[in-house]
Amino acid sequence: MIDKAVKHAPGFMLYDDTSRALLSLSNEGLGEVIRAAINYKLEFEDTPTLTSGLEFPFQIVKGAIDRDGEKYIKRCEQNAANRAKSNDC
């Protein structure tokens, strides 16, 4: 898991493959998973209380949020390094 206290991406994305899987859920189930994802992203709530059977789809979305967050942090670090290099000239 990424260190969210340091820096975090300004949002998250649902990719097509994940979205297709989520569309197989009922409207209520989809709402629960999306709400849990939003709470995870904004409030860092790691263990939401979900209806049985919704933990798996949530874990898929959570994994994407974490991976994208790690990429964002690396990009920010690289941008900072590039700025430092350009200021050295």
C-alpha atoms as one frame of an Amber mdcrd trajectory, in Angstrom:
protein
   0.000   0.000   0.000   1.208   3.507  -0.798   1.986   6.089   1.863  -1.060
   8.249   1.381  -0.007  10.747   4.030   2.844  11.943   1.818   1.074  12.692
  -1.471  -1.864  11.294  -3.328  -3.312  11.500  -6.799  -6.133  14.010  -7.230
  -8.594  11.329  -8.335  -9.034   7.781  -9.530 -10.114   6.134 -12.733 -12.283
   3.117 -13.461 -10.755   1.311 -16.412 -12.907  -0.384 -19.053 -12.127  -3.941
 -17.955 -12.999  -3.146 -14.337 -16.090  -1.226 -15.381 -17.354  -4.166 -17.422
 -16.983  -6.436 -14.407 -18.710  -3.932 -12.119 -21.670  -3.672 -14.491 -22.503
  -7.284 -13.652 -23.388  -6.160 -10.117 -26.863  -5.059  -9.083 -27.432  -1.314
  -8.840 -27.255  -1.588  -5.055 -24.042  -3.632  -5.165 -22.454  -1.271  -7.664
 -23.366   1.662  -5.458 -21.796  -0.009  -2.428 -18.556  -0.753  -4.240 -18.281
   2.741  -5.740 -19.067   4.364  -2.386 -16.438   2.172  -0.706 -13.900   3.131
  -3.396 -14.614   6.829  -2.906 -14.287   6.486   0.859 -11.060   4.547   0.401
  -9.643   7.240  -1.887 -10.780  10.287   0.076 -10.822   9.060   3.657  -8.244
   6.244   3.420 -10.850   3.838   4.831  -9.082   0.517   4.303 -11.742  -1.894
   5.515 -15.236  -0.907   4.421 -18.237  -2.899   5.580 -19.637  -4.431   2.403
 -22.487  -6.798   1.705 -21.368 -10.378   1.184 -19.869 -10.940  -2.253 -18.808
  -7.339  -2.822 -15.376  -7.561  -1.210 -13.825  -9.048  -4.375 -14.971  -6.282
  -6.766 -13.904  -3.678  -4.200 -10.424  -5.237  -3.979 -10.087  -4.942  -7.761
 -10.921  -1.230  -7.662  -8.729  -0.692  -4.581  -5.778  -2.333  -6.347  -6.176
   0.014  -9.316  -6.364   3.042  -6.997  -3.166   1.947  -5.250  -1.293   1.201
  -8.480  -2.296   4.508 -10.031  -1.354   6.311  -6.811   2.100   4.756  -6.868
   2.544   5.780 -10.511   1.443   9.323  -9.638   3.944   9.579  -6.787   6.763
   8.294  -9.031   5.793  10.795 -11.719   5.828  13.641  -9.167   9.242  12.540
  -7.913  10.576  12.367 -11.478   9.162  15.808 -12.269  10.803  17.227  -9.136
  14.134  15.650 -10.126  13.812  17.095 -13.633  13.085  20.558 -12.213  16.117
  20.300  -9.950  18.307  19.340 -12.929  17.041  22.253 -14.998  17.690  24.686
 -12.116  21.282  23.455 -11.874  22.093  24.716 -15.364
